[in-house]
Amino acid sequence: MALCLAFLMLSPGIHADGIVIDKIYHPYVQPLEQELEARASLQNYQEGIPDNLGLYRFAYGRALGERWFGEVYLLGQRSDDQSFELSGYELEAMRQLTEQGEFWADWAVLFELEKQHQDDIWEFSTGIIAEKEWGKWSGTANVFASQEWGDDIEDEFETAMGLQARYRHSPALEPAIELYKGDNSFGLGPVLMGQINLQGKQKLAWEAGAIVGLDQKSPDLTWRFLLEFEF
């Protein structure tokens, strides 16, 4: 974890716009699981970025065997200067590398391919996901590297990281604190999350957090939300 923190302090952002406050991934695949997911990141007061910028992701995902999980995303955005519009598409695949508890930490690798809707801009990202439990506490690290290319963008290689410390109070309520670092985003803040069991194997997971900017380049405040229906 110390190495992860050192990398965090040195790394630029995973996205060209530096917006990395979104979601912390966990390295587990549940066989036969399917899900519908909606995510939103709402930020304000960042130099060079329209006020009240909202980034949205809507996805369908499913387990592909016992170790792989794939998702297909539609991406959207809005701001004070622009009404909501479709902004891009994304394919995502996660491979669980170890069984839970098999080693000192649980590991997975994540692959993402994103295409902007109206521009010739592509991005391919690879992420390493690690999680360690101590009693009722869980620590999770996401480290990403990405390559951007296309006729409408200068080719660029970038990196980023997100960290989460979570207290597993109960399935319905788990408080956490998260730290994100990107090209123009360096933020820290509290997050609440939980899971509600529905009929049969159906579950509803939710997350809500407020990430405060830690330097002048970052947005003053970013709200992040997630709602996930598992079946």
C-alpha positions as CSV (number, residue, x, y, z in Angstrom):
1,M,0.0,0.0,0.0
2,A,2.9,2.4,0.7
3,L,4.1,1.9,-2.9
4,C,0.6,2.6,-4.1
5,L,0.5,5.9,-2.2
6,A,3.9,6.9,-3.6
7,F,2.6,6.2,-7.1
8,L,-0.5,8.2,-6.4
9,M,1.4,11.3,-5.5
10,L,3.5,11.2,-8.7
11,S,0.9,10.1,-11.3
12,P,-1.0,12.3,-13.7
13,G,-4.7,11.6,-14.6
14,I,-6.2,8.7,-16.4
15,H,-8.5,10.9,-18.5
16,A,-7.6,13.9,-20.7
17,D,-9.8,16.1,-18.7
18,G,-8.4,14.8,-15.4
19,I,-11.8,13.7,-14.1
20,V,-11.2,10.5,-12.2
21,I,-13.7,10.8,-9.3
22,D,-16.1,8.1,-10.2
23,K,-16.0,4.6,-8.6
24,I,-13.7,2.2,-6.7
25,Y,-13.7,-1.3,-8.3
26,H,-13.5,-4.4,-6.1
27,P,-11.7,-7.6,-7.4
28,Y,-14.6,-10.1,-7.2
29,V,-16.8,-11.9,-9.7
30,Q,-20.0,-13.7,-8.7
31,P,-20.8,-16.5,-11.2
32,L,-24.1,-16.1,-13.1
33,E,-24.6,-12.6,-11.8
34,Q,-26.1,-9.9,-14.0
35,E,-26.6,-6.2,-13.2
36,L,-27.9,-2.9,-14.3
37,E,-25.9,0.1,-13.2
38,A,-26.2,3.9,-13.2
39,R,-23.4,6.2,-12.0
40,A,-23.2,10.0,-11.8
41,S,-20.3,12.4,-10.9
42,L,-21.4,16.0,-10.3
43,Q,-18.7,18.6,-9.9
44,N,-18.4,22.3,-9.6
45,Y,-16.0,25.3,-9.5
46,Q,-13.0,23.9,-11.5
47,E,-10.8,26.1,-13.6
48,G,-11.5,25.6,-17.4
49,I,-14.5,23.3,-16.8
50,P,-18.2,24.5,-17.1
51,D,-20.0,24.8,-13.7
52,N,-22.2,22.0,-12.5
53,L,-20.6,19.5,-14.8
54,G,-22.3,16.1,-14.7
55,L,-20.9,12.9,-16.1
56,Y,-23.2,9.9,-16.3
57,R,-22.8,6.2,-17.0
58,F,-25.5,3.6,-17.7
59,A,-24.5,0.0,-18.1
60,Y,-25.5,-3.6,-18.4
61,G,-23.1,-6.3,-17.1
62,R,-22.9,-10.0,-16.6
63,A,-20.5,-12.6,-15.4
64,L,-18.7,-14.5,-18.2
65,G,-17.9,-17.7,-16.4
66,E,-16.4,-17.9,-12.9
67,R,-13.5,-15.3,-13.4
68,W,-14.6,-12.7,-16.0
69,F,-17.2,-9.9,-15.8
70,G,-18.1,-7.7,-18.7
71,E,-20.1,-4.5,-19.0
72,V,-21.4,-2.3,-21.9
73,Y,-21.8,1.5,-21.1
74,L,-23.5,4.5,-22.5
75,L,-21.9,7.7,-21.4
76,G,-23.5,11.1,-21.1
77,Q,-22.8,14.6,-19.8
78,R,-24.4,17.9,-19.1
79,S,-23.4,21.3,-17.6
80,D,-24.7,24.9,-17.2
81,D,-23.4,25.5,-20.7
82,Q,-24.8,22.3,-22.3
83,S,-27.9,20.2,-22.0
84,F,-27.7,16.5,-21.5
85,E,-26.2,14.6,-24.5
86,L,-24.8,11.2,-25.3
87,S,-21.0,11.6,-25.1
88,G,-19.5,8.1,-25.7
89,Y,-19.5,4.3,-25.4
90,E,-17.4,1.9,-23.4
91,L,-16.7,-1.8,-23.2
92,E,-15.3,-3.1,-19.9
93,A,-14.0,-6.5,-18.8
94,M,-12.6,-7.5,-15.4
95,R,-10.7,-10.7,-14.7
96,Q,-10.5,-12.0,-11.1
97,L,-7.0,-13.3,-10.6
98,T,-7.1,-14.8,-7.1
99,E,-9.7,-16.5,-4.8
100,Q,-10.8,-14.3,-1.9
101,G,-8.4,-14.9,1.0
102,E,-6.0,-17.0,-1.1
103,F,-3.1,-14.5,-0.7
104,W,-2.2,-11.5,1.4
105,A,-4.5,-9.4,-0.9
106,D,-7.2,-10.2,-3.5
107,W,-6.3,-9.2,-7.0
108,A,-8.0,-8.5,-10.4
109,V,-7.2,-6.8,-13.6
110,L,-9.6,-4.5,-15.5
111,F,-9.7,-3.5,-19.3
112,E,-11.7,-0.6,-20.7
113,L,-12.1,0.6,-24.3
114,E,-13.9,3.9,-24.8
115,K,-15.0,5.8,-27.9
116,Q,-16.3,9.3,-28.0
117,H,-19.7,9.7,-29.7
118,Q,-19.1,12.5,-32.2
119,D,-15.3,12.8,-32.2
120,D,-12.5,10.4,-33.4
121,I,-11.2,9.9,-29.8
122,W,-10.4,6.5,-28.4
123,E,-9.0,5.4,-25.1
124,F,-7.8,2.0,-23.9
125,S,-7.2,1.6,-20.1
126,T,-5.8,-1.2,-18.0
127,G,-6.2,-1.3,-14.3
128,I,-4.9,-3.3,-11.4
129,I,-7.3,-3.8,-8.5
130,A,-6.2,-5.0,-5.0
131,E,-8.2,-5.4,-1.8
132,K,-7.1,-6.4,1.7
133,E,-9.3,-7.0,4.8
134,W,-8.4,-6.4,8.4
135,G,-11.2,-7.5,10.7
136,K,-14.2,-5.3,9.8
137,W,-12.0,-3.0,7.7
138,S,-11.3,-3.3,3.9
139,G,-8.7,-1.4,2.0
140,T,-8.9,-1.2,-1.8
141,A,-6.6,0.3,-4.4
142,N,-7.3,0.9,-8.1
143,V,-4.2,1.8,-10.3
144,F,-4.9,2.6,-14.0
145,A,-2.8,3.3,-17.1
146,S,-4.4,4.5,-20.3
147,Q,-3.6,5.4,-23.9
148,E,-5.6,8.0,-25.9
149,W,-5.5,8.3,-29.7
150,G,-7.5,9.6,-32.7
151,D,-7.7,12.3,-35.2
152,D,-9.3,14.7,-32.8
153,I,-6.9,14.4,-29.9
154,E,-3.1,14.4,-29.3
155,D,-1.9,10.8,-28.5
156,E,-1.3,10.6,-24.8
157,F,-0.3,8.1,-22.1
158,E,-1.7,8.7,-18.7
159,T,-2.1,7.1,-15.2
160,A,-4.4,7.5,-12.2
161,M,-5.3,6.0,-8.9
162,G,-8.2,5.7,-6.4
163,L,-8.0,4.4,-2.8
164,Q,-10.8,3.4,-0.4
165,A,-10.9,2.5,3.3
166,R,-14.2,0.9,4.2
167,Y,-15.7,-0.2,7.5
168,R,-18.1,-3.1,7.1
169,H,-20.6,-2.1,9.8
170,S,-23.4,-4.1,8.2
171,P,-24.5,-5.1,4.6
172,A,-27.0,-2.2,4.7
173,L,-24.5,0.5,5.7
174,E,-20.8,0.7,5.1
175,P,-19.0,4.1,5.7
176,A,-15.8,4.7,3.8
177,I,-13.3,7.4,2.9
178,E,-11.9,7.7,-0.6
179,L,-8.9,9.4,-2.2
180,Y,-8.5,10.1,-5.9
181,K,-5.6,11.5,-7.9
182,G,-5.7,12.6,-11.6
183,D,-4.3,15.2,-13.9
184,N,-6.7,17.9,-12.7
185,S,-8.4,16.1,-9.8
186,F,-6.9,15.4,-6.4
187,G,-9.7,14.8,-3.9
188,L,-10.6,13.2,-0.5
189,G,-13.9,12.7,1.1
190,P,-16.5,10.4,2.9
191,V,-18.7,7.9,1.1
192,L,-21.7,5.9,2.4
193,M,-22.6,2.6,0.7
194,G,-24.9,-0.4,1.3
195,Q,-26.8,-3.3,-0.1
196,I,-30.4,-4.2,0.2
197,N,-31.5,-7.8,-0.4
198,L,-34.6,-8.2,-2.5
199,Q,-36.5,-11.3,-3.7
200,G,-34.3,-14.4,-4.4
201,K,-30.8,-13.4,-5.5
202,Q,-31.8,-9.9,-6.4
203,K,-29.9,-7.1,-4.6
204,L,-29.9,-3.3,-4.8
205,A,-26.5,-1.7,-4.1
206,W,-26.0,2.1,-3.6
207,E,-23.2,4.5,-3.0
208,A,-23.1,8.2,-2.3
209,G,-20.1,10.4,-1.6
210,A,-18.8,13.9,-1.4
211,I,-15.1,14.4,-2.5
212,V,-13.5,17.7,-1.6
213,G,-10.7,19.1,-3.8
214,L,-7.2,19.2,-2.2
215,D,-5.5,21.6,-4.6
216,Q,-6.4,24.6,-6.8
217,K,-6.6,22.5,-10.0
218,S,-9.3,20.2,-8.6
219,P,-13.1,20.9,-8.4
220,D,-14.1,22.3,-5.1
221,L,-16.6,19.6,-4.6
222,T,-17.6,16.4,-6.5
223,W,-20.7,14.4,-5.6
224,R,-20.6,10.8,-6.8
225,F,-23.6,8.4,-6.8
226,L,-24.1,4.8,-7.8
227,L,-27.2,2.6,-8.1
228,E,-26.8,-1.0,-9.1
229,F,-29.5,-3.7,-9.5
230,E,-28.0,-7.2,-9.3
231,F,-30.0,-10.3,-10.4
